[in-house]
Amino acid sequence: MKVGLCFPPGSQVYWEQKVSSALSELVPDLTIVDCSEPESFHCQAPEVVVGHESEALIGGLAAPPASLRWVQIMSAGVDRLLEAIGSAPVAFRIANVRGIHARAMAEYLLAVLLHFEKHLGRFAENMVYRQWERPILGQLAGKRLLICGAGGIGHPVGAVFDGLGVMVEAIARDTTPRVPFQCIHRLAELPDVVGRFDYVFCALPLTSETRDVFSRDVIDAMKPGAIFVNVARGELVDESALIAALCSGRLAGAALDAFREEPLPGNSPLWSTPNLMITPHVAGRFASGHELGLAIFRENMAAYLAGAPLLTEVFPQRGY
């Protein structure tokens, strides 16, 4: 089996070793080829391509070789890939590694909320000036959290916060009642329910339905003093509306890990927005991330060889 690698220049050797180690026993006839350039897709004619959702990968799939049967993305988001290939049926399957980031995302959300509730930034600043100040601190227990996107990230995140005494509800396509959510709402209900929550966490996939879902109207409908956190895609959020809500003090805080333009330009007004924490798309990054992703790739390969559904198959008609 010929497996093509589509990773940034300089990392091909690393990924060749990783993929070879993960698949060598499972695929005895494994041949690994370099597909880091769009034109190499046809030259190498791989059966499987594994890589990041990059310009090179998207370019190679613009006119995929007839040999291609499966594309394994080593991240959760696939919106740019799906947008590039369009709505026409394709002859290859697509899978991602959704779910591996859930614990990291839960820790990120916990860190953000504790930063605001426990005034950690304020205390760090007080240390610089050797100032002794004892404000009343906030508390997570008893607060209400709305998780937008109750899938591979949102569901485990909900379980963590439920265990901390936070009342958790969700926005999801599937509204079937399930633990840990006290209630699950449809996306169309977001403007009506968002004002009930102290914390709003966005882990939605970017689709035609969710683009710009956190509009000015939705942000204005949030509870005064609420905290908003987005770890999904920047295109989900009206950044100017969020800036206005933070500058006016109506929202107590926000954290953005994804932006409409990345890297975030130095002249973006987001950098100087009060009570906004900016992180450079790292909420899901952790030391063993590659190993967990490769484990899912291996499980998907076993399913592929058996003619079974892939564990993390992506369905283009859904958008995720």
VENQUI-V689128 format. One record per helix or strand of 3 or more residues. SS is the DSSP state (H for helix, E for strand). FROM is the first residue (numbers start at 1). LEN is the number of residues. If there is no record, write none. Layout:
ss = [SS:SS]
from = [FROM:FROM]
len = [LEN:LEN]
This chain:
ss = [E:H:E:H:E:H:E:H:E:H:H:E:H:E:H:E:H:E:H:H:E:H:E:H]
from = [2:12:31:40:48:55:70:79:93:102:120:144:154:167:187:199:216:227:234:239:253:269:276:289]
len = [5:12:4:5:4:7:4:7:3:16:9:5:10:5:10:4:5:4:3:9:4:4:3:17]
